[in-house]
Each structure stands twice: as C-alpha cells, then as structure tokens.
Amino acid sequence: MSKTNWQDPTSSEMRSTHISGLQEAVGKIEESIGVLTTTETAISLTEVFISNDDRYRIFQAPINKRNWLSSPTPVIKNNGVTITEGFEIDYGGGAIILSVNGSISDALTADATYTKITKLYLEYEGNEFIINNPYHNGGSLALKGQLHCHTTNSDGLSTPSELANAYKTAGFDFLTITDHDFVTPDPEVAGITWIGSGVEETNQKHITAFDIDTQSTSALPQEIIEYHRNNNKMCCFAHPYNENYYNLSEDELKSYYDFNFIEIYNSILGDNGADHWDVILSQGRKVFGLAVDDCHNIGIQFNKGWVVVHTDTNSKTAILESLRNGNFYASTGNDVSVSLSDNIMTAESTESSNISFIGRDGRVLQTNNGVTSAAYTIKGDEIYVRVTSIKASDSTYAWSQPTFIDSMGDVEKTICDINELINQSFMRNEIINGNFDVWQRGISQSGLAYGSDDRWASSFLGGTTILHTRETFNPGQNIVIDNPKYFSRTVVTSGNAIGSFAHKTQYINDVSLFTNKIMTLSFWAKADASKNISVEFIQNFGVGGSASITGIGAVKKTITNGWTKYTVTLTMPNVAGKTIGENSYTSIRFWFEAGTNYNARTDSLGNQSGTFDLAMVKFEIGRKATPFTPTRYQDEKLKCNYYAQKITASRQYAGFGNGVAISTTQALVDVPLLGEMRTTPTLTLMGTFGLYNTDYIAATEVAMFSFSSNRVTLLVTVVAGLTAGQAVRFVNTADANDYLMFSAELIG
C-alpha cells in the first residue's frame, strides 16, 4: 500500500496525528455556521507517512471525509472484515493509529458518520474568515461583580463580612475575595452571590485565581497558572503594567500561556493595561480583560472598576461559565453591548459615548464620537476586534471582550482555539534544565550524584570513570536549532566488567504525573565516533511504596559524530493499584555504558568508552516530538532552585541573613531562600563563616535549625562573646567565592 505524507489539514506544515485534534476545535466553531452530517460506508483509508523511525502507523480518510463523529462509533474493516482492536481512532483527523508492528497491511476502510461543511467562512473583499463571538449566548441579566479585593485576612482594612456587605450595598450582584496568599472562605452575606473563594498569589508576579479550594505551592508564574488550569480553575495576571507591582514586560507576557484574564483597569494603578492586552491578543490568544477595584480600603479603592456578566440566572455556575466564555464587559462606569450580523459588528452604549473599534496590535480601526451606537464592517484581517466606549459626560470606560477573527487560508492561520491547543499540548517540557543553561554547582564533575548541570545526576560503577563538563556551541551554528548556548559532555572510560556502567539521570517529582500517558522524549546528541547509547524510563513509588519498575521503554540509539535529533515514544505504565509513598518519581536515564548485568534495562548496550554530548532534552505528552522551546534563564533557574540553591557571597563579609543571639555561644539566623524548595534541604558550606555585630566572631559550627518553604533558620555556634538578645548578622570571612548550598533533590 502506498503512503502519503501526514499533513495538517490547514497548512503545508508536517504535523503529528496529535495536531489533527485541531479540527475538533474548528468543528466547535462550525456548529454555529452550518454543517451537514453524512454517513458513508467503505471510506478508503490511506496510510500516511510521518518519518522512517516512527513507532506508529496511521491510516486516514480523504480530506473531505474526516471529522468523524464518535457516535455512532466508526466501524473499521480490513479487507471487508470488521476489526475491533489493535488501533486507536482519531475522530478529528478521520484516521486510525496502530503500532508499527501491527499486522494490518491490506485494504482498510471505515464506515463512519462525518460532518460535511456547507459554509465554513464569511468573505469580504477576498478575505475568507470565521467569527468567534463571545456574546453569542446572550443573557437576560446583566450582573455587576468584583473580582479583586482584600480583607483583614491579608492587607485589607475590612473583615470579609464587612467588605461583602459594602459591595452588596453598592449594588454589586456577585463577589469573590482575593486575599494575598490566603484563601478566604464565603462570608455568607445574603443578597450577594459568592462565586467561590479566590486568592492573589504573590511570588514573582501577582496572579489572581477564582473559585479555588487551595492555592498553588509554586513561585513560578507558569506553574501557578498550570496548577489552577489542571484543577479547571481560571486565573488572571493582576496589575501587570506597573513597575512597583511586579510588572510584566511585553516579551514576558508572551512567554506565559493558559491564563484566562489580564487586568486592563486596576483602581490603584489606572487603565493602562489595554496595551498589554493587545500584545497578547495579537498573538491570537484568547484572553479576556478585567476591570477591578483591588480594594484594600473601602474609603479609597471601592466601586471604581468591575465587570458586568450576561447570564440568564444569578448563580455561581452561570456567572463562572460566562466569565470563562467572555460573555461580559469591563467597566469603570460606562456600559457597552456588542452584536453581530454576518460581518457587521454593532456596539451600543446607553449614554452618548466615543466608541472605538480596536484590532491587531492595538490599532484603532474606527471611532465614532458622541454616539450611542456604531457599526463596523469586519474585513477578516484584524485577528480580533474589541470595543472601547468612553462616556462623553464623565469619561468613564467600558471595554467589550474581543471578537476573534479567524482567518482562513495559507497566508495567515490565527484561530485562537488552535493557539490555545498548541500551548496546552506542545509548550510544556517536563524536563528541568533540558537546555543545560543552569550549572550552580560547577561546570565540571567527576564524582557521583550532583556536581555540575542542575537536575542531572551522575552515576558510575565497576571501575568505570566519567567526566561531565559544560561545553559551548559555536556562535551562529545552524545545525542544532534555536542556537542554544551550552551542551553537556560526558567522557566515559570503561571498567570493562559485567557490572560496569555510566549514566546520567533526571528525576521528575511524583510518579503519578504520567500514568498511562503516551509520552515522547526528544534530544540532540553526538559522540566522538559512531556509538550506541540507551534510554530507560523508571517508575519509583517512593519510601514505603510499591517496588520500582525499571526498563520501561528501554531502547538503544545509534549516535553519530554529528549533531542529530533523536526521539523515543512510549506509553508509561498505569500506576493504578500501586502504593505511592513519599518522594516518588519518574526518571529518565541516559546510559553511556552498561555491562551485561544491565542488558534488560539497556537493550544490551555493552561496555564502551567514549565522549557523548547531549543538548535540548525534552519530555512531553503526546506521540510526536515538538520543537524545543527555550525558556528564560531566570525561570529555568527558579525551577532548579526548587531542588537546589546556591547562595553566593558578593564579597568578603557579605551578609547571608540576620538573627539574634540566644546565649553567649549560639544564635539563630534567618536566611531567605531564592524561591520555594521541595522539602527540608541539606546544607553544605564552602568558605569560613561567622557572626557580626560590632565585632566579628568566627563560627565553630553551622547547622540547620528549622525550615519553611522559602526560608531556613540556621543555628550558629561560636566559642563565646555573644549576649542573649543581641542582633547579629551571619557573614562570610573569605571572599566572593564563599557560598551556602542547599539541596532538596529527590535522589542524592
């Protein structure tokens, strides 16, 4: 049977089976513009080609007979005989997926029901497009609500019940409270709808989340967002545009994804958030804009910014659904409604207003001054159109949510649902420091465990020795994409014994993360000559847990002396029925040498010496490897800091922390950490240290006393010279090379 290339149905770019799910997202939009449902028997399925080393075979229907319905279930036949196992159905792609080792090689057909589009797009002056209107569900009620405010549970002046009563009296219909790093429960005030507890997480950036039970434990913005997203909750970047309040640059904002909202008006900081909003909208991202009080004092920051939600019922469920879908507007005092008829967008305000239609890059597309109604003709190239209405009498604002313009064709494909799916599926790398940018402990290592590239542990045995080093790519090289700065080199000298081995491993916290998931590992590698390396995946169920499973997906890869990208795809075993103890993990191991004792775990790798280089390691959910997306150094280092932190002196007598003497020979000193750590760390000191008040006193011992997630307390002992209650400072005495090393690694 001949093969055709597997191709994304909307572009010329080669994509995996995974991407065909985009058709399902498009299908949701198609529902509102008309499709026909067609049932057909004996639809011919043609094998499609992805790559020579692919682990799956895919057979797909013709392009106009895809987008299968799941009910009734398609019937797959081989030479006219129904088959029921050995394959998966990709409904959106109109395809079946089976193992390369599958026996199917003859005529495959499907009896399936599929959607046939009668009118997929509107057309204006040659542009073809579809319109995704957030207001299409309407709603008989217009409910005023507050989504950012504080009480005495953080830094507000009012109790929760006082604040809720104040908003009720001011005419608000619903409320959540977003105290700093504290989940305030329902104050149970009758007459105002509580839409669930909120929080404002205040680590690197300020992020509000809604209808939550618990806040995240991360300091990383993206991990905070993903925590709430994984719990089906919504979150928002708060006041992202003020230098004094954890601002976000436009480039930073672009690097985050899966958040629902951005504050475009905050009563403390003003209405200058729309520029940031336009940046993210211009990427085709579905993000809605909020106006909020950020109330700390009801005498100052109160009833100045809010949202008005369209629903048919005043209930928590209905309000949250409208917020999630963008069926609301933001306001400081004006109102706005948006309706569409084909490609004519009409905006209306109750009082005379200056109404502007705004599109890609924040361009003002049209302005009508001193009106209560204005109409704009959508051209199809705007990406989005949102409305700003400024009331003529008092200059108060109303902001509509964006109507997304999804262009069709080869020139531009900016469907926001597709971008969201791409972000969810392809941007997350489960490996930390896969780009080998962070080397806190040093740039070379010949010992066991951790000593060089962060998060990568070294192990060797049986007379084998290793040397790990940080190596630098030649600037401007164009073989390994995205121009990484560093790669990791391992030089192995074999012990040539049946028990000899050398490997490096990354341990990923929580063995349940990938249970029963299809995962793909990708990496760039080269060697000093043609050699094999092996990749192994391990499930460890932690202290007191079930026995570890080793040898998962063990496969040997032939590495050449030139940089090449390699991939491994596997299904991780289901952990159902296992006992999971403390410190469980999934590990990914690169074997550079392995004697015959390890044949089952290494696909019979064998003894060898050599030089092995690795770069751009990525582990992700899905059947195919997607491009490695480098993250900013500071973000990747903060992820590493969850497991290990090196706090370095800036000079001689630099202060590491302040404390107080508890006797003539001991003091307790608080040392702030560089971010949250996974668990109580171990401490290693390099240099000489002591205490300073008016004089320096050398320390004879420094030990861990207590730990919180972002701070440690050290017990510092000296010979004599302290006075109980005396303030002291913990300092180094040598030079800027002195440091404290805190380690909370899973292994080693």
N, C-alpha and C positions, 0 to 999 in steps of 0.2 A: 504494500500500500504506500503510495507516495505521501510525502509530508509537505505541509505548507508552514510558513513562519507564524508563530503565535504573535498576534498583534493587537495592541489596544484599539478598540473599535473607533475611537475618536481622534487618533493621531497616527503618525507614521513611526512612533517610538515603540521599540520592542518592550513588552511588559510581561509580567508573570501572570499565571492564572488568577492570582490574588487580586490583580487590578481589575479583573472583569467585574468584580463587585461594584465598581463604579457605575455600571449600567443600572444596578438596582437603585442607586441614589438618584440617577437621572429618571428612573422609572417613577419615583415618587412625584416628581415634578410633572411628568407626563400625564398623571392621573387627572390633573386639573384642566388639561387642554385636549383630551380626547384620544382614546386608543380603541382598537378593535381586538377582541380576544379570538384567536384562531386555534383550532385543534387539527393536528395533522398526523398521519401515520407514516412510518418508514422514512423519516427525515434522515438523510445520509449524513454520517459523521466522518469527518476527515481528520487524520492525525496531524497535529500541529507540532512544529519543531521549535524548541527553546534553545538548547545547547547540547553538545555531544555528551557531556558528563551529567546531564540532568537525571534525577532519580525517579522521575515520574513520566508517564505517557499521557497525553491529552488528546481527546478526540472531540471535535467541535462541529456544531451545525453551521450552515451558511449564515452570513451576517444578518439576513432579513428574517431568520427563523430562530433567533436566540431570545433571551429574556424570558425563559421558561417559567411557568407558574409551578409552585410546589404542590398545588392541589388542583386537579388530580396528579399524583406522582408520575413523572415520566417513566415509560417502560423502555428499557434498553434491551436490544436484541443483537446477538452475534450470529450471522448467517441465518437470520429469521427465528432463532431460538432465544427465548427470554432468559436473561441472566439477572441475578439479584444480589450478587456480592462481588467483592474484589475491586470495587471502584467507588468513588465519590461523585456526586452530581454538583456541578457549578451552575446553579439556576440562572444567574445573571448572564453568564457567558455562554449558556446553551451548550454545555460541554460535560464530558465525564473525565475523571482523572484516575489513573490507576498506576500501579507500580511498574517500573521498567521490566521487572521480571514476570509481569503478568503474561498469560498465555494468549490473550486476545490479539489476533493479527489479521483477521479476515474482515468481512463486511459488517460494519457496525451501523445500526440505525436506532432511531428513537421515535416512539410515539409520544408526542408532547403537546401541551397547550401553551401557546406563547402569545405575547402581546404584539400586535401589529399597529404601528403608529400611523394615525391618519393625518395629524397635523402637529409636528413637533415644535414648530417655531413660528414666531412672527417675523415679518420682513418690512424693512423701511430703508429706502434708498440703497438697496443691495445688501444691507446688513441683515443677517439671519440670527435670531436670538429668542430666548425664552425669558419669562419674567417670573421671579420668585417673590411674591408679595407677602410680607409678614402679617398684613392686616386682612388676609382673605377670609379668616374665620369670623370676623366681625365681633359682635358682643353688644348686648343691650345695656350693659352697665359700664360706667367709667369710674374706676375705683382709685382713689388717691392713696399713695403709700410711701413709706420711708424705709430705706434700705441701708442706712449707715448712721448709727448714733451710739452713744456711750453712756454708761451709768456708773454708779459708785463701785461696781464690780471691776472697773478698770480706772479710768481717769475722768469720768463724768461726775457732775455735781448732784445729779438726781438719782434716786433709787429707781429700780426697774418699774415699779408701780407708779411712781410719780411721773416718770417720763412717758409711760403708756397713756396715762390719764391726760397729760398735756397734749399729746398728739390727737387723742380722741376729741378733746375739747376744740382743737384747731381744725377739726373736720376731716381728719385722716381716716381712711377706711381700713387700712391694714398696716402692719408694722413687723419688723424684726429688729433685734438689738445686736450690735456687732462690737462687743467689748474687746479690748486688746487681749488676745491670748487667753480668753475666758469665755466659756460657753454659758451664757445667761439663760436660765430656763424661762418658760412662759410666766409672765407676771400675773396672768389670769385676770385681766381687766375686761369686763363686759362692755360690748359696744364697739370694739375694735378687733379686727381679725388678726390673730397671731399666725404668721406663715412659717413658723418653725424658728428654732434658735439659729443665730448667726455668730460669726466671730470675725475679728480682724487679726490675721496672723502678721506678726511684726518682726520678722527676721531681716533678711536682706532687703526685701521690698514689702510693702504693705498690701495684703491680699484679703479681701472680704469673701466669705463663703456663707451660703444660705441653706436653711433647713437641714442643719447638721446635728449629729449626736456628739461627735468628738472632733477636735482639730487634728491636723497632722503633727508629726514629730520632726519634720524636716526643716532645715534652714534654707533649702534651695527652692526658688520660686517654681520651677517646673515640676519638682517633686510634690510641692504643696498642691499645685493645680491637679496633678495626676491623682493624688490621694483622693481629692474630692470628686474628681471625674469618675474614678473607679467605684465610688460609692453613689454614683448617679446624682451628684450634687453640683450646683452651679457656683462659680466664683468670679471675682472681679478684681482688676488692678485698681487700687484706690489711689487717688491724687498722684498720678504717675508723672506729673509735669512740673513739680516744684522742687528746686534744689535742696530745700531744707526738709523735705519729707520723702526721702528715698525715691528720688525721681528715676524715671526710665528714659534713656536716650531712645531715639527712633530706631537705631540699629538693635539695641537691646530688646525693644518691644517686638521687633520682627522675629527674634530668636525664640520667643515663647509661643506656645500653641495650646489649644484645647481650653482656653479660658472663654467665658461666655460674655463678659461685660468689661467695659472700661468707664471710669468716671470721667464725664465730659464737663460736669459742673460740680464743684465742692464749695459749700458756702464759706469755708475758711480761706480757700485759695482762688476762687473765681471760676470763670467759664472758659479757661484757655486749654481745655482738654480735647477740643474738637480736632486740632491739628494732629495729635497723636492718633485719634480715632481714624482720621482719613488715611494715615500711613498704613494702618493695618487693614482697613477696608480695601485699599488699592492693591493689596496682595490677593484679593478675592476671598478674604477670610470673613466668616460670619461671626461678627462681634457686635453686640448692641451697646448703646450708650446710656448711662445713668446720670441723673441729677440727684444730688444728696445734700443733706444738711451737714453730716459729720458732726452732729451736735454733741458738745460736751457741757454746754451751759444754755439752758432754755431761754435765758435772757439775751443771748447773743446769736448763737448759731441755731436758729429754730425757724421752721416753716419757710425756708428760703429756697430749697431745692428738693424735688420729689419726682416720682413717676406716676403716670395715670395709666392703669391697666384696663383693657377691654375684655370683659367676660360676660357670661350670662348668669353666673351665680357668684355671690360673695363668699367664697370658700377658699381654704388654703390650697386645695388641689387645683382649682380652676385658676387662681392667681399665679401659682408657680408655673403652670402649663403656659399661660400667656406670656410670662416673663421669659421662659425658655424659648418660645417661638417668636419673640419680638413683637408681640401684639400689644404694644404700649408706646407712650411717648414720654419724654423727659421734659421737665418744666421748672421755670422759676416764677411763673405767674401767667403765662400765656397758654393757649391751647392750640392744637393742630390735629386735623384728621386728614387721612390720605386715602384716596380711592383710585382704582384703575379701570379703564375700559379699553381693551386691546392695549395699544401702546400710549394711551393718553393718561398721564398722571395728573390728578386734581388734588390740590391742597387747600384746605379751608380752615380759617380761624374765626372765632365768634366776633372779635372786635377788629377794627382796622389795623392792619399789620403790614410790615415789609416782609414778603415771602420770597425766599431764595431756594432754588434747587441746586444741589451741590453734588458733584460726581468725582470721578477718578482724580487722585492727587489733590483733592480739596478744591478743584476748580468750580467757580460759580458758573453754572450753566445758564441760569436765567434768574432775574429778580423782578418782582412786581411790587412796587411801593404803594402804601396806602390802600390796600385791598382786603377783602375778606375771603377772596377765592382767587386761585391762579391755576393755570393748566400748563403742563409741559409735555412735549412730544418726545418720547424716548426714541433715541436714534439707534441704540444697540451696541454702541462702543463705550458706554460710560462705566462699565463694571458694576457700578451701583449708583443709585440716586437717593439722596436723603433731603429732607426739607428742614430749613430753619425759618421760624416765624417770629419776628420781633414786634411786639405790640407797640403801636405808634404812641399811645398815651403815656406809657411808663417804662418803655424799653425792656420789659421782661421778655423772656425767651420761651419758646417751645421747640423741641427737636424731635422730628419723627425718627423712627428706626429706618435703616436703609432698605430700599427695594433693590434686590440683586438682579443685575442684568447679565444673563449667562450667554455669552457669545458662542455661536456655533461655527465650526469651520477650522481650517488649518492655521489661519493667522493667529488666532487667539482662543484659548480654552480656559476660561476663568470661573467655571462653575464652583461656587463656594462650597457646595456639599462635597465635591470631589477633593478640593483642597483640604477640607476637614478630614476626609477619609485618609488621604495621603499622610497628613500629620499624625493621625492616630496610629496608622499601621506601620509607617516606614521611618519615622524620625527617631524612635526610641532605640538606643543601644543599651543592652543590659550589661555590657562590659564597662567598667570604670577604668579610665586611663588607657583606652584602646588605641589612642593616638600616641602614647608614650611621651606625653609632654611633661608629666609630673615626676620628679625624682627627688623627693625630700631627703631620703637617707644617704644619697650619694649617687655618683654616676658610674660606679663600677662595684662589682660584688663577686667574691669567690667563695662565700660561705653559704650556709643553708638559710632557708626561710626568707625574710625580707631584708633587703640591704641596698636596693638600687631603685628600679622603676616601681612606682607605687602600685599597690594592689596585686602585684605579680610575685608569687612565692617560688623560690628555687629549691630543688631537692635533687640529691645525687647519692649514689651508694656503690659499693662493690669495687672500690678502687678508682672509680671514675672521678674526674675533677672538672670543674666548669669555671668560666669567667664570663659574667654578664657585664656588658658595657653599653653606655649610651653613645650612639653614633648619629652623625648629622648628614642629612641628604644634601647633595649638591644644590645650591640655589638655582632655581629655574629648571630643574629636571622635569621632564614631561611624561615620565613613564607611570609613576605612582600618582594617581590623580589628586587634585586639590593641594598639591605642593606641601605635604607635611614637613615639619622641621626635623623631627628625630625618628629613629627606629631603634629597636632593641636587638643587640647582638649577643649570641651565646656561643662561646668557643668550648667544645667538648673534647676532652682527652679520655678515651675509653679505658675502663678497667678490664675489658675483655673477659668478663666472667658471666656465668648464667644468672647471677644476681645483680649485675651491674645495670645502672640506669642513670638517666639525667632527664629532668623535665622542669617546666615552669607552668604554674597553675594560677588561675584566678578563681576565688571562692565567692559565690554570689549568695548573699543572705536570704534565707527562707526557702527550703526545699519545695514548698508547695507552689511557688510562683509559676512554674512552667508545667505543672501536672497535666499530662495528656495533651500537651500542645505541640503542634508542628513548629519546630524551631530551625533556624538557619544560622550557621556560623560562617563568616567570611573573613579572610585575612590575606594580606600580601606577604610573600615570603621569597627568599632566595637562599642559596647555600654556596659554599666555595667550589662545589662541583655537584654533579647530579647525585642527589641523595634522597632518601626517604625520611619523612617524619610521620608520626602518628598523632591522631587527635582522639581523645577519650572524654566522655562525659560521665560524671559521677553524681549520684544522689546520696547524701549523708543525712540521716534523720536526727542527728543531734544527740546530746547527752541524755541517756535513758530512752532513746528512740529505737526504732527497728534497725536491723542490720543494713549497712550501706549496700547500694547496688553499684557495682563497678562495670567497666567495659561497655557502657551504653554507647551505641553508635560508633564503636571503635573502628577507625578507618585509617589506612596508610595512604599518604600522598607523596608523589614523586616531585621533589623540589629541584628546580634547575638553578643555574648560576646567574640568572637574570630575574628581575622582579616580575612576579606573576601573581594574579589574584586567584585564590582557591576558595571553594565553598564546600560545606558539609550540611546536609539537611537530614533531620531525624524527627521522630516523634518521641518526646520524653515520656517515660512510664508514668502511669497514673499512680498517685500516692494514696488513693482510697484504700482504707483498711490498714494503713501503716500507722504506727505510733510516732508522733513527731515530738522530739524533745527540744531542749534549749540549744541554741546555736546551730540549728540545721542549715544546710546549704546545698546548692548545686555547684559543682566545679567543672571548669573547662581546662583540660590539661593538654599541653603540647609536649610530646615525648620526642627527645632528640636521640636517645639511645635506650635500648631495653634488651637485656639478655633473655634467654629462652624461658626463664621463670615468669615472664610477663607477656608471653605470646598472646594469651586470650584477651589481654587488655590493650594490646598494641597492634593487633593484626599482624603479629610475627615481625616486628620491626627489626630486631637483631642488634648486635654490637656494632658501634661505629664511632669514629672520631670525626670532627669537622667543625665548620663555622656556619651558624644558622642565624638568619636575620628575619625579624618579624616587624610588620607595620600595619596600622589601620585595622585592628581586630574588632569585629562587630558580631554580636549575638542578638538575634531579633526574632520576633514572632512572624511566622509565615513560611511559605515554601521556597521563596527565592530571595537571594541577596539583593538588597537595595543599596544605593550609593552611601558610602560612609560620609556622615555629616559632622565635621569637626565642631566642637563646642569651644566657647571662650575658656582660656586658661583658668581664670578665676573661678568659673563654675565647676570645671573639672577638678580643680584643686579642692574646692569645698566638698565635693563628693568623696575625694580621697581622705579629707580631714575627718570624715565620719568614722574612719577606721584608724587613722594615724595622723598625728600632728607634731610638727617640729617647730618649736618656738625659739627663734634665734635672737641672740643679743645684737643690738645695733652698735654697741661699743663696750668698752670696759666700764664696769659699774652701771650697766643698764638695768633698769628695774623690770622685774618679771611679774611682781604683784605686791600688794600691800597687806599688812596684817597687824596683829597685836601680840605682845609677849604674854604668856600665861604663867610663866615662872621666871626664875633667874636664868634658866638654861634652855627654855623652849618657847617657841612662838608658833602660832597658826597663821598661815599666809594664804590668801585667796589669789589664784592665778586664773585670769579669764582665758578661756579657750577660743580657738579660731572658728568656732561653729560647734554644733552638736556632735557628740560622739556616741557610738553604738552602745557601749557599755562601760563599766569602770575600767579605765586603762591602766596598763603598767607604765612605770616611769623609768626612763634612762636619762642620766645627766652626763653631759660632756663639758668639762671645764671645772673650775672651782667656784663655789658659791658661798654666800654668807648673808648676814643681816646688817642693815644700816639704819641708824637714826642720826645721832650726832657723830658717831664713830662706827667704823666697820668692825664686825665680829665674824670670824670665819665659822662656817658650819662644819660640824663633825658628822652629821647625818641628816639626810633629807628623805622623808617618806610620805607616801600617800596617806591622808587622814580621812577625807571624805570626797564625794563626787556628786555633782549634778550634771545634767546633760550638756551644759556649756561652761562649766566652771569646776576647778578642782581646788581642794584645800590641802596644803602641804603642812606637815609637822616638821619644823626645822629645829634641830638641836645644836646648841653651842656649848662650849666648856663652862662659861659664866659670863656675867656682865649685863644681863638683861634685868629690867624691872617690870614686874607684872603690871599689865595695863598699858605699857609703853607701846606707842605706834612704831612699827618697823617696816622696812622695805626689803624685799628679797632681791638680791643683786648678784651679778657675776663679778669675778675679780680679774679675769684674764683678758680676753679680747672679744672681738665681734664674732669669733668662731665658736663661742660657747653656746650651748643650746640645751633645751629640755625636749625630750622625745617621749610623747605619749602614744601608746599603741593599744588599740582595741580590735585587732584583727581577729577573724574567725579562727584561723589556724596560725600557730607560730607566734 
